[in-house]
Amino acid sequence: MVRVRCFAGLLALIPGALSQMPAGQIPEDLACTKGPHAKAWVAAKDRFRVLMEEPKSMFELIPPASIKTALDAAIADVKAAGGFDKEAGNECGYGRLAIQLLSVALMEDPMAVAQPLQEMAAMANPVMTLLLDIPWVATALSGWPFFGILAQVGLHKVARLNGLLDYDAVDGLGDQVSADYFTKISTAADNSDLITMADVSYAYLQAPSDKIGVLGSLTALATQAALQSDVQKRMGACAALQEAMRSAIGDAAELDIALTTRWPLWSLLHISVDAFSANPIAPAAARA
């Protein structure tokens, strides 16, 4: 098992990187630590981060009962503090979005699960903004496990839609190169074997460009980012991945499709990005 380390000096480097980002690109109080109900929202954030530790592997679906328990407790805390009152306005939009997204991971109706972002623009717009516009390092520093939640939404969608979709088409497995890579990386993910995932990803990226699919290439790049131990290179890899996302996903419909994939993309993005959090959630391989 590979041991993914907390990087020495990581937090000392991040302020300088953030200072180079365009002014106004990072929303104020993304971490929800300054509002009148900050204590309740931070408690909700902590609950969700603990929730991400639930499965033995970050490639596993968290049991619905655990998600519901965390959601109910977070909502109760914020409600008791008055965080949902009219006077609170739109305080902690990030926390509200996290609650909405985790609620998707509890939907049972396959039709509702298939395209929740297309059906709910109020949720889709901020998700697209966080995914495509706000630097991922800033998202990580907020403490909200955005990509971990997206990973759970994706795993839930796959579980509910299994047998209802042509998944080879969804995953872009029309050629043998991508199909072979998918089989290898999926098997390695089932075993939390990040080293093998990195090896097969490197080999896949060496294939002719016409044999490399969009979701496969994003997964391969995310695997490399997840195992990058050099802080600056990891930040650069995440920035490159975000740029690739901008090219691959242009609207809520395309994001719904990307979240429906069986590729371990979103879990890998969670591993890659959450390392920049002040209290990163350790991948399963690091918990051994």
C-alpha positions in Angstrom: 0.0 0.0 0.0 1.3 3.4 -0.8 1.4 5.9 2.0 0.2 9.4 0.9 2.0 11.9 3.1 1.1 15.3 4.5 3.6 17.5 2.8 6.0 19.5 5.1 5.6 23.2 4.6 2.5 22.9 2.5 0.4 25.4 4.3 3.3 27.9 4.2 3.4 27.8 0.4 -0.3 28.2 -0.2 -0.8 31.9 0.8 1.7 32.9 -1.8 0.0 30.9 -4.5 -3.4 32.3 -3.5 -2.1 35.9 -3.7 -1.3 35.3 -7.3 -4.9 34.5 -8.2 -7.0 37.1 -9.9 -8.7 39.5 -7.5 -12.4 38.7 -6.8 -12.0 35.1 -8.0 -12.3 33.7 -4.5 -15.6 34.4 -2.7 -15.3 36.0 0.7 -15.6 33.6 3.6 -15.7 30.4 1.5 -15.0 28.6 4.7 -18.1 30.0 6.5 -16.1 31.1 9.6 -17.2 34.7 9.9 -21.0 34.9 9.8 -23.3 35.1 12.9 -24.0 31.4 12.6 -20.4 30.4 11.8 -20.1 28.0 14.8 -23.0 25.9 13.5 -21.8 25.9 9.9 -18.3 24.9 11.0 -19.8 22.1 13.0 -21.7 20.9 9.9 -18.5 21.0 7.9 -16.7 18.9 10.5 -19.5 16.4 10.4 -19.2 16.1 6.6 -15.4 15.7 6.9 -15.8 12.9 9.4 -18.4 11.3 7.1 -15.7 11.2 4.4 -13.7 8.9 6.7 -16.5 6.4 6.8 -15.6 3.9 4.1 -12.4 1.9 4.2 -11.6 3.1 0.7 -12.3 6.5 -0.8 -13.5 4.5 -3.9 -16.4 3.1 -1.9 -19.9 4.3 -1.4 -20.7 5.6 2.1 -23.8 3.7 3.5 -26.9 5.8 3.1 -27.7 5.6 6.8 -24.4 7.3 7.6 -25.0 10.0 5.1 -28.5 10.6 6.5 -27.3 10.7 10.1 -24.6 13.3 9.3 -27.1 15.4 7.2 -29.8 15.3 9.8 -27.4 16.3 12.6 -25.9 19.1 10.5 -29.3 20.5 9.5 -30.5 20.3 13.1 -27.5 22.2 14.4 -27.8 25.0 11.8 -31.6 25.2 12.3 -31.2 25.4 16.1 -28.7 28.3 15.7 -31.1 30.2 13.4 -28.9 29.6 10.3 -31.9 28.9 8.1 -34.0 31.8 9.4 -35.0 34.5 6.9 -32.7 37.0 8.7 -29.7 34.7 7.9 -30.1 35.4 4.2 -27.7 33.4 2.1 -25.1 33.0 4.8 -22.7 30.1 4.1 -23.8 29.3 0.6 -21.1 26.7 0.5 -22.6 24.8 3.4 -26.1 25.0 2.0 -24.7 23.6 -1.3 -23.0 20.7 0.6 -26.3 19.8 2.2 -28.1 19.9 -1.2 -25.4 17.7 -2.8 -25.4 15.2 0.0 -29.1 15.0 -0.3 -28.7 13.8 -3.9 -26.8 10.9 -2.5 -29.9 9.8 -0.7 -32.3 10.0 -3.7 -33.9 6.6 -4.5 -35.8 7.5 -7.7 -33.5 6.6 -10.7 -35.1 9.4 -12.8 -34.3 12.0 -10.2 -30.8 10.6 -9.6 -30.0 10.6 -13.4 -30.0 14.4 -13.9 -30.4 16.3 -10.6 -28.2 19.2 -11.7 -30.2 19.7 -14.9 -33.4 19.8 -12.8 -32.1 22.2 -10.1 -30.4 25.2 -11.5 -30.0 26.7 -8.0 -27.7 23.8 -7.2 -26.1 23.4 -10.6 -24.8 27.0 -11.0 -22.7 27.1 -7.8 -21.4 23.6 -8.4 -20.3 24.7 -11.9 -18.7 27.8 -10.4 -16.8 25.8 -7.8 -15.7 23.2 -10.3 -14.7 25.5 -13.1 -14.0 29.0 -11.9 -12.7 29.0 -8.3 -9.2 27.7 -7.9 -9.3 24.2 -6.3 -6.7 25.1 -3.7 -9.0 27.8 -2.4 -11.8 25.2 -2.3 -9.6 22.8 -0.3 -8.6 25.5 2.1 -12.3 26.2 2.9 -12.4 22.8 4.5 -15.6 21.7 2.8 -14.9 18.3 1.2 -16.4 19.3 -2.2 -14.9 16.6 -4.3 -15.5 14.0 -1.7 -19.2 14.9 -1.8 -19.2 14.8 -5.6 -17.5 11.4 -5.5 -20.3 10.1 -3.3 -23.0 11.6 -5.6 -21.3 9.9 -8.5 -21.0 6.5 -6.7 -24.7 6.7 -5.7 -25.7 7.5 -9.3 -23.9 4.5 -10.6 -25.5 2.3 -7.9 -29.0 3.5 -8.7 -28.6 3.5 -12.5 -26.8 0.2 -12.8 -28.6 -1.8 -15.5 -30.5 1.2 -16.8 -27.8 2.8 -18.9 -25.4 1.7 -21.6 -22.4 2.3 -19.3 -19.8 1.4 -22.0 -21.1 4.4 -23.9 -21.3 6.6 -20.9 -17.7 5.8 -20.0 -16.4 6.1 -23.5 -15.2 2.5 -23.8 -15.7 2.2 -27.5 -12.0 1.3 -28.2 -9.9 -1.5 -26.7 -7.2 0.7 -25.3 -9.7 2.7 -23.1 -11.6 -0.5 -22.2 -8.4 -2.3 -21.1 -7.3 0.8 -19.0 -10.7 1.0 -17.4 -10.6 -2.6 -16.4 -7.1 -2.3 -14.9 -7.7 1.0 -13.0 -11.0 -0.2 -11.7 -9.5 -3.4 -10.3 -6.7 -1.4 -8.7 -9.2 1.1 -7.2 -11.2 -1.8 -5.7 -7.9 -2.8 -3.9 -7.0 0.8 -3.1 -3.7 0.2 -5.0 -2.7 3.7 -6.0 0.7 2.5 -7.3 -0.8 0.2 -9.8 -3.3 2.9 -10.7 -0.4 5.3 -11.4 1.4 2.7 -13.5 -1.5 1.9 -15.7 -2.4 5.6 -16.0 1.0 6.5 -17.2 0.8 3.7 -19.8 -2.6 4.9 -21.0 -1.4 8.5 -21.5 1.3 7.2 -23.8 -1.3 5.7 -26.2 -2.1 7.5 -29.5 -4.3 10.6 -28.8 -7.1 9.1 -30.9 -7.3 6.2 -28.5 -7.6 8.3 -25.3 -11.1 9.2 -24.2 -12.0 12.3 -22.3 -13.0 10.7 -19.0 -10.2 8.2 -19.2 -7.6 11.0 -19.7 -9.1 13.0 -16.8 -8.9 9.9 -14.6 -5.3 9.3 -15.6 -4.2 12.8 -14.9 -6.1 12.8 -11.6 -4.2 9.6 -10.6 -0.9 11.3 -11.3 -1.9 14.4 -9.3 -3.0 12.2 -6.4 0.4 10.7 -6.1 2.4 13.9 -6.7 4.6 14.5 -3.6 6.1 17.8 -4.8 3.8 20.6 -3.5 4.2 23.0 -6.4 3.9 20.3 -9.0 0.7 19.0 -7.3 -0.7 22.5 -7.3 0.2 22.8 -11.0 -1.4 19.4 -11.7 -4.6 20.5 -10.0 -4.6 23.7 -12.0 -4.1 21.7 -15.3 -6.9 19.4 -14.3 -9.3 22.2 -13.7 -8.4 23.7 -17.1 -9.1 20.3 -18.6 -12.5 20.2 -16.8 -13.4 23.5 -18.4 -12.8 22.0 -21.8 -14.7 18.8 -21.0 -17.7 20.1 -19.1 -19.7 23.1 -20.3 -23.1 22.9 -18.7 -25.2 21.0 -16.1 -26.1 18.3 -18.5 -22.5 17.4 -19.2 -21.7 17.5 -15.5 -24.5 15.1 -14.8 -23.1 12.7 -17.3 -19.6 13.1 -15.9 -20.9 12.3 -12.4 -22.6 9.2 -13.8 -19.3 7.6 -14.9 -17.9 4.5 -13.3 -14.3 5.8 -13.8 -12.9 6.6 -10.3 -12.3 10.2 -11.4 -14.1 12.0 -8.6 -12.6 10.0 -5.8 -9.1 10.7 -7.3 -9.9 14.4 -7.5 -10.9 14.3 -3.8 -7.5 12.7 -2.9 -5.7 15.2 -5.1 -7.4 18.4 -3.9 -8.1 17.6 -0.3 -4.4 17.3 0.5 -4.3 21.1 0.4 -6.9 21.3 3.3 -5.5 22.3 6.7 -6.8 18.9 7.9 -6.6 16.5 4.9 -8.7 13.4 4.9 -6.3 10.5 4.6 -6.8 8.2 1.6 -7.5 4.5 2.5 -4.0 3.6 1.5 -2.6 6.0 4.1 -4.8 4.7 6.9 -3.3 1.2 6.8 
